[in-house]
Amino acid sequence: MALTNTSLVDFEHSSQDESINNVKKRCYEHNDTFSSVLDYSPSNDTAIGPPCSRIFDGFRCWDETPAGETAFQPCPSYITDFDPTQHVYKKCSENGTWDMDPKTNQTLTDYTTCMNMEQDRTLSIVNQIYVYGYAISIVTLLISLTIFTYFRALRCTRIRMHVHLFGAFLVNNLSWIIWFKTVVNNAEVMRENGIWCQGLHILTHYFLVTSYSWMICEGFLLHMALVIVFLDDHLMMKYLVAVGWVTPIFIVGLYAIVRYFISGPTDRCWIDHSDALWVLIVPILLSLTVSFGILINVVRVVVTKLRPTPNQSIYTATKRAIRTALVLGPLFGIHFIVLPIRPPSETKGEQFFNILWALLTSLQGVCLSILYCFTNSEVIATIKLYYARVMSKNEDIPMTA
C-alpha cells in the first residue's frame, strides 16, 4: 500500500497538472463514475458500517464504496511511468472509513501495481552511475589542474586552454552531483519548487553549455596552430575566453526566458521535459557539427604533414593519423553524435543505452585527464625533471646521526 497525496504527483508535462485538476473538479462537482468494486456481493449484515464517502486522493477520484469492500480503477495515464493497463486499489474498512496510514493519518491507496519496478531500478542504477562517475571525474580533473598550474614549464597557451576546458568540466560535474543529490532524489524539494532549485537548474545547464563551448575553442585553437604559423596567442586567448565563458550566458539566458513563459515545465524545479530545451540543443548540435568538421580538417593536415618518408611506410603514417583522430575525438565531444541511435522506449536496448550513456558522459572528465595530462609527453617530461631535481637535492643533504 502506498500513501498518496498531492505532494507525490510526478508530472512530466504541463497537461498532467491540468488533468489532475480536471479529475479533482469532476470528483466534487459532477456525478461521474470513476471506480468499481472488486468482487462485490451485497450483504445484509447490519454490523457493517455505512459506505465510504467519495474522495480524491491526489491522483484519482473514488466513488462511494460499501464498507468492507475494495474499489479499483485503471492507473492514471497522465502520471509519468504509470502503466494505464494495470489497476489501482483502495480499501474501505468495515466501519465505513477509508484505510488510513497510522503514521501520517492520510488515506492509503495502492499504486504499487502501476509502477514498473524494473524500470525504477534501472533508473536508480543510472543515477548512481552519474553521481559516482562525476565524482571520479572531479578527482582526476583536480589532479590535472594541480599539475597544469603548479609547474611553470607548463604555462603556455595550449595548457591554459586545457585549464579552462578542465575547469568547465569540473564545475559542470560538481553542479550535476549537487543536482542529483538535492533535487532528483528529493520529492519534497521538487514539490516546493523553490527559487534556489530553479536557479540551480539554470546554473547547471550554463556549465553544461560552457563545456561544449570550450571543446570547440580547443579545437579551433588547435586548427589555427596547424594552419597559421604566426599566431598572436595573447589576443587569441581573449577572444576564446569570451566565447567559452560569456557566450553561454546569452544562450542559457534565452533558454530561461523562453521556458519561464511556457506554463507547466517550470514546476518541480524545471526537471520535466520542455520544448524550450531546443534553445540549448540547437547550439550544442551546431558546436558538435563544427567540432566534427574541425576534427576532419585537423586529421587531413596531420596526414599531409605525416607523408611517408623513405624510412616510413604508409601503414605507419595512417596508423598515427587514426590514433590522432581517436585522441581528438573525446576532446571535441564527438561521442555525443551517437545520441540519435537511442533504442525505442521501454526496451532492453534502451536500458543498456542509458547505462552506457551515463558512463560515457560522467567519465568524460577521466578520459580528458588521461589523454591530455597523465599520458601527455610534455607533462611526463616535466614531472620526471622535477623528480630528478628533488632526488638530487636529497642526495646533497649530508646524513647525520
HELIX and SHEET records of a PDB file:
HELIX    1   1 THR A    6  LEU A    8  5                                   3    
HELIX    2   2 SER A   14  GLU A   29  1                                  16    
HELIX    3   3 THR A  112  CYS A  114  5                                   3    
HELIX    4   4 MET A  117  TYR A  150  1                                  34    
HELIX    5   5 ARG A  152  LEU A  154  5                                   3    
HELIX    6   6 THR A  157  TRP A  179  1                                  23    
HELIX    7   7 PHE A  180  VAL A  184  3                                   5    
HELIX    8   8 ALA A  187  GLU A  192  1                                   6    
HELIX    9   9 ILE A  195  VAL A  227  1                                  33    
HELIX   10  10 ASP A  233  VAL A  241  1                                   9    
HELIX   11  11 ALA A  242  VAL A  246  3                                   5    
HELIX   12  12 THR A  247  TYR A  260  1                                  14    
HELIX   13  13 ARG A  268  TRP A  270  5                                   3    
HELIX   14  14 ASP A  275  LEU A  277  5                                   3    
HELIX   15  15 TRP A  278  LYS A  305  1                                  28    
HELIX   16  16 ILE A  314  PHE A  332  1                                  19    
HELIX   17  17 ILE A  334  ILE A  341  5                                   8    
HELIX   18  18 LYS A  348  SER A  362  1                                  15    
HELIX   19  19 GLN A  364  SER A  369  1                                   6    
HELIX   20  20 ILE A  370  PHE A  374  3                                   5    
HELIX   21  21 SER A  377  ASP A  396  1                                  20    
SHEET    1   A 3 ALA A   2  LEU A   3  0                                        
SHEET    2   A 3 GLN A 106  THR A 109 -1                                        
SHEET    3   A 3 MET A 100  ASP A 101 -1                                        
SHEET    1   B 3 SER A  36  VAL A  37  0                                        
SHEET    2   B 3 THR A  70  PRO A  74 -1                                        
SHEET    3   B 3 HIS A  87  LYS A  91 -1                                        
SHEET    1   C 2 ILE A  55  PHE A  56  0                                        
SHEET    2   C 2 CYS A  61  TRP A  62 -1                                        
END                                                                             
